[in-house]
């Protein structure tokens, strides 16, 4: 008997002890197969078959032969790497400053680090034009430059870093909170300098989070469509080319193949991340009592960090301030007299799409959050058949451009046996499976900090895996849980490309309406909608924070204040 | 756990539809701006009592959607968008021919011989110009395609990419039909020096002009007029040597929901009628109606008074993929090849 078979039987025996857990794992695997693998399979099949149904690799060869696509491919990767590195650095600075130092205005900084996920695609691009364009408030009004070129890679990097760094921040703040305070304090008490503690303790321990953040931003940048489409200028990316092939050349097959190609770098990044992180020890939370974290208050550390965060927050205030101001002026960019007309207009054309969006987001958010935590818990802690499949499948929908996700869902669910198009369910499913990875990555990184013996103790005392998960694990990783919830709520509210093919007449949502207003130059009306959305989303974030603290109260130490 | 709840909830949402006797609903895919759509569906409801549920998509997106929904389309009518998208859809076997009785009031030159789609509005290619910029510089507005090549317009012209916009493809096909293919590409490659950026959407160039990002934007005249309505300093001129135009269309989607077919035909008849076409004069859409009895919107220019060329839609449809590919490789992405 070889090792594998023995291992297999061992897994079976372990699982037999907890039949409910087995059932749950089977359901989860089935759902991932149905909502991730099946649509992906359908679109791959579609792109390599001819209309008659015969296998045809012609389109694939044409794409591979095309020199222009190859350059586009490397453009996308270049952009992805730069955006990922910059966004992660900025996210880390924010997360570190907020969790580790004694500085004022933390609430403000937290809000600033979260707000940019609330960016319906063209918003930042429009702001950048109003601020830095030819008639821009800064370039022209302040500096007198009339020929600054806002289109191209430089603007694209700025806009992507601005819109994606919150994901890095959310992931990293979760993990920095989870690192047990006593490890760093022990080093401090032993006389190590702050600098040394950072490089030898904090930084290495936060590596899983850093890799997660890099992975998440890299993937998002690759599949981003709306920013490159509006501000990319002469810098073609794969997501934009895929959209062009589909809606301009009427060539669904080429578009699908280009999009599926985007999965390759994403998967490589995913495997590299797993490889680097696996086998290293990150455990710091062991269940032994730990002390209040001593916050850094040395001026030479806090002042530079604080300045960096405030400067970057100022950029965000500038960009979003431009949008907010746009909602209150007569004609954005032309006539700056104040008015509330745009809000009256928005109310007059009906708030039903907004209510739809909120309803769908409210349904999808807890499901996404809990499923994400469950997948992270299972893949880090449990041994079962199909574990690698589970963690890989949960990432795929996130890595595909939204347009293609939408098309693959129609291919999969517009016909028997799974007739779902036109229902709200299909939208909820897209939201869940597309937004899982942020929660999963955060929770996986956090779980690596936590000694499994805490949970084992709970199981040994007779608790089931479910009780252990809800009463022990979830409170310990609530930072990641919260990030997962926030991300999924905001993304569900602001998704455009993934759902544009799936919204039905009855389930139209707010983002498609904002986009339409933008199309007819009613920028201020669009801005008014966005202001209303920002208010709704901020309210939701504070509510989620309250609820997460209620459900999973901080059992450890008072000083480990939850994310607020 | 949580996911089981989804399945339970699905029943709640999916159960929303009810089967009625005289069915009074209709689902359409609409490629007109969402701000315009209510004015059509409300007037139609007031007239017929039929409620129209609509999904707003761009024309290319409608085509992709009905392509993948082929076995079970979710809508009966596709309203709006350049007819060359409809021609492509008819070629793929996605449309159902329907000869509306109203076609007798519409010039035959606009119509599809196979009646797979019906013309609803026309729009001529025009130049949107930034009034403030021209005033400040003291230049004259461009009055011809050749004017666009003037060196003072370097980096000041905005036009959409034909690979993502039917408007831009109409420009490309117009140039090829006017000048011949070689000349046309030589022209476009010279024009490239003056191009600020190739936008994704066909209606974006006039917006770029409104925002001051470009001094001249190329688009259909109805899109050129929209920023002006919102208060942006945009004016419209036409090239004197001739210009191309688009025909906006409407069509019946093949195999759409069976119970909607009658309502779908009533809707198409209504859109083509004087009543349906007069709305273009009331909702700031500036579309030019094709029904000879309908009113021409104020501020819009009647296509009869414009130097339009004899634009060949069939040829344009047939050569589409090839010309776009050539444009993408030799002009828009030429930096990629360096």
Interface residues (C-beta under 8 A of the other chain):
Chain A: X24 X27 X28 X31 X46 X51 X67 X68 X71 X72 X129 X130 X133 X134 X135 X147 X149 X150 X151 X229 X230 X233 X234 X236 X240 X243 X244 X245 X246 X247 X248 X249 X250 X251 X252 X330 X331 X333 X334 X335 X349 X363 X366 X367 X370 X371 X374 X407 X410 X411 X414 X415 X419 X420 X421 X422 X423 X424 X425 X428 X429 X432 X500 X501 X503 X504 X505 X506 X508 X512 X513 X516 X517 X519 X520 X521 X522 X523
Chain B: X1 X2 X3 X4 X5 X6 X9 X10 X13 X14 X16 X27 X33 X34 X35 X36 X38 X53 X54 X55 X56 X57 X58 X60 X61 X63 X64 X65 X67 X68 X69 X71 X72 X74 X75 X85 X88 X92 X155 X161 X162 X163 X164 X165 X169 X196 X197 X198 X200 X201 X203 X206 X207 X210 X211 X212 X213 X226 X227 X229 X230 X231 X232 X233 X320 X321 X324 X325 X328 X329 X332 X333 X335 X336 X337
